[in-house]
Amino acid sequence: MPAVTLSVDRLSRLVGVQLTPQQIADLAAALGMSVEEVGEAEVKVEYNPNRPDFGSHITIARAVRGLLALELGAGKYHARASRIVVRAERSVEAVRPFIACALVRSLNLSGEDIADLVGLQEDLHWILGRDRRKVAIGLHDYSKIRPPFLYRAVGPTEIRFIPLDSYEEMTPQQILSEHPTGRKYSWILEGKELVPIIQDSRGNILSFPPIINSSLTELRAGVKEIFIDVTGTDERAVNQALNILVTALIDLGGVAYKTLVAYEGRRRRVYTPDLLKRRWVLDPSLVSRLIGLDMPVREIVNALRRARLDARVSRGKIIVEVPPYRVDILHQVDLVEDVAIGIGYQNLEPILPDTPGLGALLASSRTSDILRHVMLSMGFTEVVNTTLANTERDFKWMLIPKEPDVKILNPVSTLYDCLRELLIPGLLSNLATNSKNPYPQRLFEIGDVIVRDDETPEKTRREKHLAFVICHSTASFSESKSVLEEALRLLDISNDLSARDYPFFIPGRGAALIKDGVEVCFIGEVHPAVLENFGLYMPVACCELNLSKAGII
């Protein structure tokens, strides 16, 4: 989950009340955050991604002021009219089609304020932006640029500008291949013939979204006017990110101004930001039923106002107005949750349910436990490897001539770029890690693999496998077969093996188990080339049983 390290001094100043670290921790917990660490000067908290507005001191202070009844209701957020125009050319439609912008004036931001905003910006990149693919945000010193602005797509070598954290002009192509930030996010524009840029009326480059801003508009302490651009592939998420940032700046004393976005290709004109409140009708009986208290309507209204929502009673119902930064309100149940926050979860008395529920292990878990006990009794050591895997290890090293069924589009690390389809590669890696330990080594794993299934909405499905490896100087097919036979006897499955060659087994030393015409198991002696790939210098015999296909789980 996203995390924020809260400065006790800064949060106290923003709230307007001197708070202790423990008070901040208690208030954060009351808001639904997870308190990770409480220090003398800082409190580290994690917040749920459904509240992307919790990514800064500024926005958390707003919620805390409500809990402390220092400010009630949603507050007033307005954007004034302006003559700023952003023209979006048709060329961006195939690259990054949506843009929303705003100007915020009357600011005087400190270094702390800027750091806070940048932290909120980066959290929004993750939560709403899917690591900038869906949404990317640019914050600019407006005093360095002049409207109108142009959002267009250009060739990767067509323009040059000085990006942030650089001192020389670079083309977009150079940024993507040489600049650290460019290399990190180049995957987003992979395969695109054109790249998006934003420029002002003088031809100055503001931004190369979603990669990096120009050094020209870098924010520094004392900045008084900030221009915000948000680009992306999802218009709703783009506007949500803009609203969260604009309302945060208004809370810092800023005055927001709208911009006109004129889409050339769509013949469409949009004013952003849209800071109108959304109206909901809440049934008081739903609140009482879900929370378990017979609450007067007035008490519900007060609780909603403490949660920084506007609320009033009309004809027995509660009219709730949600501020523009609350993108998490999708259902009446979300409003009921805010009522509970406004009351304080700590003030709700827990009660036992009238009907006790009896917990029990799933049949699949019981079977896995039995197999685990059997393998342990035969001298094996259990390991638990990750479902995330590596294409080179799981396929190239195993001599399997195919690509993985499920690849990760933007892996954080090349060590984990796909999802595993077999357990054996992970077990061979475990053996390689323990190559200096005494032999024999006997390892097993019971775990999930992910396979392609076009008939499911996710296009994949999980299967449960049992795999084991035996490694010592005389490890053989016969030894692994005896272990498999014991497992099959326990599972009441016929052990009729048929000779079959696999690329990762020595020719003539592999076999398969067929059940109802479906291969459910393979067993054999690992090919020397595979052993060499993994850095193993002892013979290895192994087996992998598909418990799902065998009808066991």
Secondary structure, 3 states (H helix, E strand, C coil): CCEEEEEHHHHHHHHCCCCCHHHHHHHHHHCCCEEEEECCCEEEEECCCCCHHHCCHHHHHHHHHHHCCCCCCCCCCCEECCCCEEEECHHHCCCCCEEEEEEEECCCCCHHHHHHHHHHHHHHHHHCCCCCCCEEEEEEEHHHCCCCEEEEEECCCCCCECECCCCCCECHHHHHHHCHHHHHHHHHHCCCCCEEEEECCCCCEEEECCCEEEHHHCCCCCCCCEEEEEEECCHHHHHHHHHHHHHHHHHCCCEEEEEEEEECCCCEEEEECCCCCEEEEECHHHHHHHHCCCCCHHHHHHHHHHCCCEEEEECCEEEEEECCCCCCCCCHHHHHHHHHHHHCHHHCCCCCCCCCCCCCCCHHHHHHHHHHHHHHHCCCEECCCCCEECHHHHHHCCCCCCCCCCECCCCCCCCCCEECCCCHHHHHHHHHHCCCCCCCEEEEEEEEEEEECCCCCCCEEEEEEEEEEEECCCCCHHHHHHHHHHHHHHHCCCCCEEECCCCCEEEEEEEEEEECCEEEEEEEEECHHHHHHHCCCCCEEEEEEECCCCCCC
